[in-house]
Amino acid sequence: MTDTKITAVQKENLISFMEDHSDFAEGKLLGVDGRKVRAALWEILATQLNSCDGPKKSTTKWQRVWIDLKNKV
């Protein structure tokens, strides 16, 4: 896994995924079931983003990218 910058395509895909899964993006999936859904969605998203050209990251690193993007807004 690298710490290099993500590509524009990866960023667009990340934002699009979060727009399509607003409860996930806003941290509204709570409880035991919510935790399972969140983990599954992060795995799906990480797989999608890693299939694009650009750096490959772990689920945890993609979570950090999302947090950093949200904090820039």
ZABADREN-631886 format. One record per atom (N, C-alpha, C): residue number from 1; residue in three letters; chain; atom name; x, y negated, z negated. Coordinates in Angstrom, 1 decimal. Layout:
@n = NUM	res = ala	chain = A	atom = CA	c1 = X	c2 = Y	c3 = Z;
...
This chain:
@n = 1	res = met	chain = A	atom = N	c1 = 0.8	c2 = 1.2	c3 = 0.0;
@n = 1	res = met	chain = A	atom = CA	c1 = 0.0	c2 = 0.0	c3 = 0.0;
@n = 1	res = met	chain = A	atom = C	c1 = 0.9	c2 = -1.2	c3 = 0.0;
@n = 2	res = thr	chain = A	atom = N	c1 = 0.5	c2 = -2.2	c3 = 0.7;
@n = 2	res = thr	chain = A	atom = CA	c1 = 1.3	c2 = -3.4	c3 = 0.8;
@n = 2	res = thr	chain = A	atom = C	c1 = 0.5	c2 = -4.6	c3 = 0.3;
@n = 3	res = asp	chain = A	atom = N	c1 = 1.3	c2 = -5.7	c3 = 0.0;
@n = 3	res = asp	chain = A	atom = CA	c1 = 0.7	c2 = -6.9	c3 = -0.5;
@n = 3	res = asp	chain = A	atom = C	c1 = 0.6	c2 = -8.0	c3 = 0.6;
@n = 4	res = thr	chain = A	atom = N	c1 = 0.8	c2 = -7.6	c3 = 1.9;
@n = 4	res = thr	chain = A	atom = CA	c1 = 0.8	c2 = -8.5	c3 = 3.0;
@n = 4	res = thr	chain = A	atom = C	c1 = -0.6	c2 = -9.1	c3 = 3.2;
@n = 5	res = lys	chain = A	atom = N	c1 = -0.7	c2 = -10.2	c3 = 3.9;
@n = 5	res = lys	chain = A	atom = CA	c1 = -2.0	c2 = -10.8	c3 = 4.1;
@n = 5	res = lys	chain = A	atom = C	c1 = -2.8	c2 = -10.0	c3 = 5.0;
@n = 6	res = ile	chain = A	atom = N	c1 = -4.1	c2 = -10.1	c3 = 4.7;
@n = 6	res = ile	chain = A	atom = CA	c1 = -5.1	c2 = -9.4	c3 = 5.6;
@n = 6	res = ile	chain = A	atom = C	c1 = -5.3	c2 = -10.1	c3 = 6.9;
@n = 7	res = thr	chain = A	atom = N	c1 = -5.8	c2 = -9.4	c3 = 7.9;
@n = 7	res = thr	chain = A	atom = CA	c1 = -6.0	c2 = -10.0	c3 = 9.2;
@n = 7	res = thr	chain = A	atom = C	c1 = -7.4	c2 = -10.7	c3 = 9.1;
@n = 8	res = ala	chain = A	atom = N	c1 = -7.6	c2 = -11.5	c3 = 10.2;
@n = 8	res = ala	chain = A	atom = CA	c1 = -8.9	c2 = -12.2	c3 = 10.3;
@n = 8	res = ala	chain = A	atom = C	c1 = -10.0	c2 = -11.2	c3 = 10.4;
@n = 9	res = val	chain = A	atom = N	c1 = -9.8	c2 = -10.1	c3 = 11.2;
@n = 9	res = val	chain = A	atom = CA	c1 = -10.8	c2 = -9.1	c3 = 11.3;
@n = 9	res = val	chain = A	atom = C	c1 = -11.2	c2 = -8.4	c3 = 10.0;
@n = 10	res = gln	chain = A	atom = N	c1 = -10.1	c2 = -8.1	c3 = 9.2;
@n = 10	res = gln	chain = A	atom = CA	c1 = -10.4	c2 = -7.5	c3 = 7.9;
@n = 10	res = gln	chain = A	atom = C	c1 = -11.2	c2 = -8.4	c3 = 7.0;
@n = 11	res = lys	chain = A	atom = N	c1 = -10.8	c2 = -9.7	c3 = 7.1;
@n = 11	res = lys	chain = A	atom = CA	c1 = -11.5	c2 = -10.7	c3 = 6.2;
@n = 11	res = lys	chain = A	atom = C	c1 = -13.0	c2 = -10.8	c3 = 6.7;
@n = 12	res = glu	chain = A	atom = N	c1 = -13.2	c2 = -10.9	c3 = 8.0;
@n = 12	res = glu	chain = A	atom = CA	c1 = -14.6	c2 = -10.9	c3 = 8.5;
@n = 12	res = glu	chain = A	atom = C	c1 = -15.4	c2 = -9.7	c3 = 8.1;
@n = 13	res = asn	chain = A	atom = N	c1 = -14.8	c2 = -8.5	c3 = 8.2;
@n = 13	res = asn	chain = A	atom = CA	c1 = -15.5	c2 = -7.3	c3 = 7.8;
@n = 13	res = asn	chain = A	atom = C	c1 = -15.8	c2 = -7.2	c3 = 6.3;
@n = 14	res = leu	chain = A	atom = N	c1 = -14.9	c2 = -7.7	c3 = 5.5;
@n = 14	res = leu	chain = A	atom = CA	c1 = -15.1	c2 = -7.8	c3 = 4.1;
@n = 14	res = leu	chain = A	atom = C	c1 = -16.2	c2 = -8.7	c3 = 3.7;
@n = 15	res = ile	chain = A	atom = N	c1 = -16.2	c2 = -9.9	c3 = 4.3;
@n = 15	res = ile	chain = A	atom = CA	c1 = -17.3	c2 = -10.8	c3 = 4.0;
@n = 15	res = ile	chain = A	atom = C	c1 = -18.7	c2 = -10.3	c3 = 4.6;
@n = 16	res = ser	chain = A	atom = N	c1 = -18.7	c2 = -9.7	c3 = 5.7;
@n = 16	res = ser	chain = A	atom = CA	c1 = -19.9	c2 = -9.2	c3 = 6.3;
@n = 16	res = ser	chain = A	atom = C	c1 = -20.4	c2 = -8.1	c3 = 5.4;
@n = 17	res = phe	chain = A	atom = N	c1 = -19.6	c2 = -7.2	c3 = 4.9;
@n = 17	res = phe	chain = A	atom = CA	c1 = -20.0	c2 = -6.1	c3 = 4.1;
@n = 17	res = phe	chain = A	atom = C	c1 = -20.6	c2 = -6.7	c3 = 2.8;
@n = 18	res = met	chain = A	atom = N	c1 = -20.0	c2 = -7.7	c3 = 2.2;
@n = 18	res = met	chain = A	atom = CA	c1 = -20.5	c2 = -8.3	c3 = 1.0;
@n = 18	res = met	chain = A	atom = C	c1 = -21.8	c2 = -9.0	c3 = 1.2;
@n = 19	res = glu	chain = A	atom = N	c1 = -22.0	c2 = -9.6	c3 = 2.4;
@n = 19	res = glu	chain = A	atom = CA	c1 = -23.3	c2 = -10.2	c3 = 2.7;
@n = 19	res = glu	chain = A	atom = C	c1 = -24.4	c2 = -9.2	c3 = 2.8;
@n = 20	res = asp	chain = A	atom = N	c1 = -24.0	c2 = -8.0	c3 = 3.4;
@n = 20	res = asp	chain = A	atom = CA	c1 = -25.0	c2 = -7.0	c3 = 3.6;
@n = 20	res = asp	chain = A	atom = C	c1 = -25.3	c2 = -6.3	c3 = 2.2;
@n = 21	res = his	chain = A	atom = N	c1 = -24.5	c2 = -6.4	c3 = 1.2;
@n = 21	res = his	chain = A	atom = CA	c1 = -24.6	c2 = -5.7	c3 = -0.1;
@n = 21	res = his	chain = A	atom = C	c1 = -24.5	c2 = -6.8	c3 = -1.2;
@n = 22	res = ser	chain = A	atom = N	c1 = -25.4	c2 = -7.7	c3 = -1.2;
@n = 22	res = ser	chain = A	atom = CA	c1 = -25.3	c2 = -8.9	c3 = -2.0;
@n = 22	res = ser	chain = A	atom = C	c1 = -25.3	c2 = -8.6	c3 = -3.5;
@n = 23	res = asp	chain = A	atom = N	c1 = -26.1	c2 = -7.6	c3 = -3.9;
@n = 23	res = asp	chain = A	atom = CA	c1 = -26.0	c2 = -7.2	c3 = -5.4;
@n = 23	res = asp	chain = A	atom = C	c1 = -24.7	c2 = -6.7	c3 = -5.8;
@n = 24	res = phe	chain = A	atom = N	c1 = -24.0	c2 = -6.0	c3 = -4.9;
@n = 24	res = phe	chain = A	atom = CA	c1 = -22.7	c2 = -5.5	c3 = -5.1;
@n = 24	res = phe	chain = A	atom = C	c1 = -21.7	c2 = -6.7	c3 = -5.2;
@n = 25	res = ala	chain = A	atom = N	c1 = -21.8	c2 = -7.6	c3 = -4.2;
@n = 25	res = ala	chain = A	atom = CA	c1 = -20.9	c2 = -8.7	c3 = -4.1;
@n = 25	res = ala	chain = A	atom = C	c1 = -21.1	c2 = -9.6	c3 = -5.4;
@n = 26	res = glu	chain = A	atom = N	c1 = -22.3	c2 = -9.7	c3 = -5.9;
@n = 26	res = glu	chain = A	atom = CA	c1 = -22.5	c2 = -10.6	c3 = -7.0;
@n = 26	res = glu	chain = A	atom = C	c1 = -22.4	c2 = -9.9	c3 = -8.4;
@n = 27	res = gly	chain = A	atom = N	c1 = -21.9	c2 = -8.6	c3 = -8.4;
@n = 27	res = gly	chain = A	atom = CA	c1 = -21.7	c2 = -7.9	c3 = -9.6;
@n = 27	res = gly	chain = A	atom = C	c1 = -23.0	c2 = -7.6	c3 = -10.4;
@n = 28	res = lys	chain = A	atom = N	c1 = -24.1	c2 = -7.3	c3 = -9.6;
@n = 28	res = lys	chain = A	atom = CA	c1 = -25.4	c2 = -7.1	c3 = -10.3;
@n = 28	res = lys	chain = A	atom = C	c1 = -25.7	c2 = -5.6	c3 = -10.4;
@n = 29	res = leu	chain = A	atom = N	c1 = -24.7	c2 = -4.7	c3 = -10.0;
@n = 29	res = leu	chain = A	atom = CA	c1 = -24.9	c2 = -3.3	c3 = -10.2;
@n = 29	res = leu	chain = A	atom = C	c1 = -24.4	c2 = -2.9	c3 = -11.6;
@n = 30	res = leu	chain = A	atom = N	c1 = -25.3	c2 = -2.7	c3 = -12.5;
@n = 30	res = leu	chain = A	atom = CA	c1 = -24.9	c2 = -2.5	c3 = -13.9;
@n = 30	res = leu	chain = A	atom = C	c1 = -25.2	c2 = -1.1	c3 = -14.4;
@n = 31	res = gly	chain = A	atom = N	c1 = -24.6	c2 = -0.8	c3 = -15.5;
@n = 31	res = gly	chain = A	atom = CA	c1 = -24.9	c2 = 0.5	c3 = -16.2;
@n = 31	res = gly	chain = A	atom = C	c1 = -24.1	c2 = 1.6	c3 = -15.5;
@n = 32	res = val	chain = A	atom = N	c1 = -24.4	c2 = 2.8	c3 = -16.0;
@n = 32	res = val	chain = A	atom = CA	c1 = -23.7	c2 = 4.0	c3 = -15.5;
@n = 32	res = val	chain = A	atom = C	c1 = -24.0	c2 = 4.2	c3 = -14.0;
@n = 33	res = asp	chain = A	atom = N	c1 = -25.2	c2 = 4.1	c3 = -13.6;
@n = 33	res = asp	chain = A	atom = CA	c1 = -25.6	c2 = 4.3	c3 = -12.2;
@n = 33	res = asp	chain = A	atom = C	c1 = -24.9	c2 = 3.2	c3 = -11.4;
@n = 34	res = gly	chain = A	atom = N	c1 = -25.0	c2 = 2.0	c3 = -11.9;
@n = 34	res = gly	chain = A	atom = CA	c1 = -24.4	c2 = 0.9	c3 = -11.1;
@n = 34	res = gly	chain = A	atom = C	c1 = -22.9	c2 = 1.1	c3 = -10.9;
@n = 35	res = arg	chain = A	atom = N	c1 = -22.2	c2 = 1.6	c3 = -12.0;
@n = 35	res = arg	chain = A	atom = CA	c1 = -20.8	c2 = 1.8	c3 = -11.9;
@n = 35	res = arg	chain = A	atom = C	c1 = -20.5	c2 = 2.8	c3 = -10.8;
@n = 36	res = lys	chain = A	atom = N	c1 = -21.3	c2 = 3.9	c3 = -10.7;
@n = 36	res = lys	chain = A	atom = CA	c1 = -21.1	c2 = 4.9	c3 = -9.7;
@n = 36	res = lys	chain = A	atom = C	c1 = -21.3	c2 = 4.3	c3 = -8.3;
@n = 37	res = val	chain = A	atom = N	c1 = -22.4	c2 = 3.5	c3 = -8.1;
@n = 37	res = val	chain = A	atom = CA	c1 = -22.7	c2 = 2.9	c3 = -6.9;
@n = 37	res = val	chain = A	atom = C	c1 = -21.5	c2 = 1.9	c3 = -6.5;
@n = 38	res = arg	chain = A	atom = N	c1 = -21.1	c2 = 1.1	c3 = -7.4;
@n = 38	res = arg	chain = A	atom = CA	c1 = -20.0	c2 = 0.2	c3 = -7.2;
@n = 38	res = arg	chain = A	atom = C	c1 = -18.7	c2 = 1.0	c3 = -6.7;
@n = 39	res = ala	chain = A	atom = N	c1 = -18.4	c2 = 2.0	c3 = -7.4;
@n = 39	res = ala	chain = A	atom = CA	c1 = -17.2	c2 = 2.8	c3 = -7.0;
@n = 39	res = ala	chain = A	atom = C	c1 = -17.3	c2 = 3.4	c3 = -5.6;
@n = 40	res = ala	chain = A	atom = N	c1 = -18.5	c2 = 3.9	c3 = -5.3;
@n = 40	res = ala	chain = A	atom = CA	c1 = -18.8	c2 = 4.5	c3 = -4.0;
@n = 40	res = ala	chain = A	atom = C	c1 = -18.7	c2 = 3.4	c3 = -2.9;
@n = 41	res = leu	chain = A	atom = N	c1 = -19.3	c2 = 2.2	c3 = -3.2;
@n = 41	res = leu	chain = A	atom = CA	c1 = -19.2	c2 = 1.1	c3 = -2.2;
@n = 41	res = leu	chain = A	atom = C	c1 = -17.8	c2 = 0.6	c3 = -2.0;
@n = 42	res = trp	chain = A	atom = N	c1 = -17.0	c2 = 0.5	c3 = -3.0;
@n = 42	res = trp	chain = A	atom = CA	c1 = -15.6	c2 = 0.1	c3 = -2.9;
@n = 42	res = trp	chain = A	atom = C	c1 = -14.8	c2 = 1.1	c3 = -2.0;
@n = 43	res = glu	chain = A	atom = N	c1 = -15.1	c2 = 2.4	c3 = -2.2;
@n = 43	res = glu	chain = A	atom = CA	c1 = -14.4	c2 = 3.4	c3 = -1.4;
@n = 43	res = glu	chain = A	atom = C	c1 = -14.8	c2 = 3.3	c3 = 0.1;
@n = 44	res = ile	chain = A	atom = N	c1 = -16.1	c2 = 3.1	c3 = 0.3;
@n = 44	res = ile	chain = A	atom = CA	c1 = -16.6	c2 = 2.9	c3 = 1.7;
@n = 44	res = ile	chain = A	atom = C	c1 = -15.9	c2 = 1.7	c3 = 2.3;
@n = 45	res = leu	chain = A	atom = N	c1 = -16.0	c2 = 0.6	c3 = 1.6;
@n = 45	res = leu	chain = A	atom = CA	c1 = -15.4	c2 = -0.6	c3 = 2.1;
@n = 45	res = leu	chain = A	atom = C	c1 = -13.9	c2 = -0.5	c3 = 2.3;
@n = 46	res = ala	chain = A	atom = N	c1 = -13.2	c2 = 0.0	c3 = 1.4;
@n = 46	res = ala	chain = A	atom = CA	c1 = -11.7	c2 = 0.2	c3 = 1.6;
@n = 46	res = ala	chain = A	atom = C	c1 = -11.4	c2 = 1.0	c3 = 2.8;
@n = 47	res = thr	chain = A	atom = N	c1 = -12.2	c2 = 2.1	c3 = 3.0;
@n = 47	res = thr	chain = A	atom = CA	c1 = -11.9	c2 = 3.0	c3 = 4.2;
@n = 47	res = thr	chain = A	atom = C	c1 = -12.2	c2 = 2.2	c3 = 5.5;
@n = 48	res = gln	chain = A	atom = N	c1 = -13.3	c2 = 1.4	c3 = 5.5;
@n = 48	res = gln	chain = A	atom = CA	c1 = -13.6	c2 = 0.6	c3 = 6.7;
@n = 48	res = gln	chain = A	atom = C	c1 = -12.5	c2 = -0.5	c3 = 6.9;
@n = 49	res = leu	chain = A	atom = N	c1 = -12.0	c2 = -1.1	c3 = 5.9;
@n = 49	res = leu	chain = A	atom = CA	c1 = -11.0	c2 = -2.2	c3 = 6.0;
@n = 49	res = leu	chain = A	atom = C	c1 = -9.7	c2 = -1.6	c3 = 6.4;
@n = 50	res = asn	chain = A	atom = N	c1 = -9.3	c2 = -0.4	c3 = 5.9;
@n = 50	res = asn	chain = A	atom = CA	c1 = -8.1	c2 = 0.2	c3 = 6.2;
@n = 50	res = asn	chain = A	atom = C	c1 = -8.1	c2 = 0.8	c3 = 7.6;
@n = 51	res = ser	chain = A	atom = N	c1 = -9.3	c2 = 1.0	c3 = 8.2;
@n = 51	res = ser	chain = A	atom = CA	c1 = -9.3	c2 = 1.5	c3 = 9.6;
@n = 51	res = ser	chain = A	atom = C	c1 = -9.1	c2 = 0.4	c3 = 10.6;
@n = 52	res = cys	chain = A	atom = N	c1 = -9.1	c2 = -0.8	c3 = 10.2;
@n = 52	res = cys	chain = A	atom = CA	c1 = -8.8	c2 = -2.0	c3 = 11.0;
@n = 52	res = cys	chain = A	atom = C	c1 = -7.3	c2 = -2.2	c3 = 11.2;
@n = 53	res = asp	chain = A	atom = N	c1 = -6.9	c2 = -2.9	c3 = 12.2;
@n = 53	res = asp	chain = A	atom = CA	c1 = -5.5	c2 = -3.3	c3 = 12.3;
@n = 53	res = asp	chain = A	atom = C	c1 = -5.2	c2 = -4.2	c3 = 11.1;
@n = 54	res = gly	chain = A	atom = N	c1 = -4.0	c2 = -4.0	c3 = 10.5;
@n = 54	res = gly	chain = A	atom = CA	c1 = -3.6	c2 = -4.9	c3 = 9.4;
@n = 54	res = gly	chain = A	atom = C	c1 = -3.2	c2 = -4.0	c3 = 8.3;
@n = 55	res = pro	chain = A	atom = N	c1 = -2.9	c2 = -4.7	c3 = 7.1;
@n = 55	res = pro	chain = A	atom = CA	c1 = -2.3	c2 = -3.9	c3 = 6.0;
@n = 55	res = pro	chain = A	atom = C	c1 = -3.3	c2 = -2.9	c3 = 5.4;
@n = 56	res = lys	chain = A	atom = N	c1 = -2.8	c2 = -1.8	c3 = 5.0;
@n = 56	res = lys	chain = A	atom = CA	c1 = -3.6	c2 = -0.8	c3 = 4.3;
@n = 56	res = lys	chain = A	atom = C	c1 = -3.5	c2 = -1.0	c3 = 2.8;
@n = 57	res = lys	chain = A	atom = N	c1 = -4.6	c2 = -1.0	c3 = 2.1;
@n = 57	res = lys	chain = A	atom = CA	c1 = -4.6	c2 = -1.3	c3 = 0.7;
@n = 57	res = lys	chain = A	atom = C	c1 = -5.4	c2 = -0.3	c3 = -0.1;
@n = 58	res = ser	chain = A	atom = N	c1 = -5.1	c2 = -0.1	c3 = -1.4;
@n = 58	res = ser	chain = A	atom = CA	c1 = -5.9	c2 = 0.7	c3 = -2.2;
@n = 58	res = ser	chain = A	atom = C	c1 = -7.2	c2 = 0.0	c3 = -2.5;
@n = 59	res = thr	chain = A	atom = N	c1 = -8.2	c2 = 0.8	c3 = -3.1;
@n = 59	res = thr	chain = A	atom = CA	c1 = -9.5	c2 = 0.2	c3 = -3.5;
@n = 59	res = thr	chain = A	atom = C	c1 = -9.2	c2 = -1.0	c3 = -4.5;
@n = 60	res = thr	chain = A	atom = N	c1 = -8.3	c2 = -0.8	c3 = -5.4;
@n = 60	res = thr	chain = A	atom = CA	c1 = -8.0	c2 = -1.8	c3 = -6.4;
@n = 60	res = thr	chain = A	atom = C	c1 = -7.5	c2 = -3.1	c3 = -5.7;
@n = 61	res = lys	chain = A	atom = N	c1 = -6.6	c2 = -2.9	c3 = -4.8;
@n = 61	res = lys	chain = A	atom = CA	c1 = -6.1	c2 = -4.1	c3 = -4.1;
@n = 61	res = lys	chain = A	atom = C	c1 = -7.1	c2 = -4.8	c3 = -3.3;
@n = 62	res = trp	chain = A	atom = N	c1 = -8.0	c2 = -4.1	c3 = -2.7;
@n = 62	res = trp	chain = A	atom = CA	c1 = -9.1	c2 = -4.7	c3 = -1.9;
@n = 62	res = trp	chain = A	atom = C	c1 = -10.0	c2 = -5.5	c3 = -2.9;
@n = 63	res = gln	chain = A	atom = N	c1 = -10.2	c2 = -4.9	c3 = -4.1;
@n = 63	res = gln	chain = A	atom = CA	c1 = -11.0	c2 = -5.6	c3 = -5.1;
@n = 63	res = gln	chain = A	atom = C	c1 = -10.3	c2 = -7.0	c3 = -5.4;
@n = 64	res = arg	chain = A	atom = N	c1 = -9.0	c2 = -6.9	c3 = -5.6;
@n = 64	res = arg	chain = A	atom = CA	c1 = -8.3	c2 = -8.2	c3 = -5.8;
@n = 64	res = arg	chain = A	atom = C	c1 = -8.4	c2 = -9.2	c3 = -4.7;
@n = 65	res = val	chain = A	atom = N	c1 = -8.4	c2 = -8.7	c3 = -3.5;
@n = 65	res = val	chain = A	atom = CA	c1 = -8.6	c2 = -9.6	c3 = -2.3;
@n = 65	res = val	chain = A	atom = C	c1 = -9.9	c2 = -10.3	c3 = -2.4;
@n = 66	res = trp	chain = A	atom = N	c1 = -11.0	c2 = -9.5	c3 = -2.7;
@n = 66	res = trp	chain = A	atom = CA	c1 = -12.3	c2 = -10.1	c3 = -2.8;
@n = 66	res = trp	chain = A	atom = C	c1 = -12.4	c2 = -11.1	c3 = -4.0;
@n = 67	res = ile	chain = A	atom = N	c1 = -11.8	c2 = -10.8	c3 = -5.1;
@n = 67	res = ile	chain = A	atom = CA	c1 = -11.8	c2 = -11.8	c3 = -6.2;
@n = 67	res = ile	chain = A	atom = C	c1 = -11.1	c2 = -13.0	c3 = -5.8;
@n = 68	res = asp	chain = A	atom = N	c1 = -9.9	c2 = -12.9	c3 = -5.1;
@n = 68	res = asp	chain = A	atom = CA	c1 = -9.2	c2 = -14.1	c3 = -4.7;
@n = 68	res = asp	chain = A	atom = C	c1 = -10.0	c2 = -14.9	c3 = -3.7;
@n = 69	res = leu	chain = A	atom = N	c1 = -10.6	c2 = -14.2	c3 = -2.8;
@n = 69	res = leu	chain = A	atom = CA	c1 = -11.5	c2 = -15.0	c3 = -1.8;
@n = 69	res = leu	chain = A	atom = C	c1 = -12.6	c2 = -15.7	c3 = -2.5;
@n = 70	res = lys	chain = A	atom = N	c1 = -13.3	c2 = -15.1	c3 = -3.4;
@n = 70	res = lys	chain = A	atom = CA	c1 = -14.3	c2 = -15.7	c3 = -4.1;
@n = 70	res = lys	chain = A	atom = C	c1 = -13.8	c2 = -17.0	c3 = -4.9;
@n = 71	res = asn	chain = A	atom = N	c1 = -12.7	c2 = -16.8	c3 = -5.5;
@n = 71	res = asn	chain = A	atom = CA	c1 = -12.1	c2 = -17.9	c3 = -6.3;
@n = 71	res = asn	chain = A	atom = C	c1 = -11.6	c2 = -19.1	c3 = -5.4;
@n = 72	res = lys	chain = A	atom = N	c1 = -11.4	c2 = -18.9	c3 = -4.1;
@n = 72	res = lys	chain = A	atom = CA	c1 = -11.0	c2 = -20.0	c3 = -3.2;
@n = 72	res = lys	chain = A	atom = C	c1 = -12.2	c2 = -20.8	c3 = -2.8;
@n = 73	res = val	chain = A	atom = N	c1 = -13.4	c2 = -20.3	c3 = -2.9;
@n = 73	res = val	chain = A	atom = CA	c1 = -14.6	c2 = -21.0	c3 = -2.5;
@n = 73	res = val	chain = A	atom = C	c1 = -15.0	c2 = -22.1	c3 = -3.4;
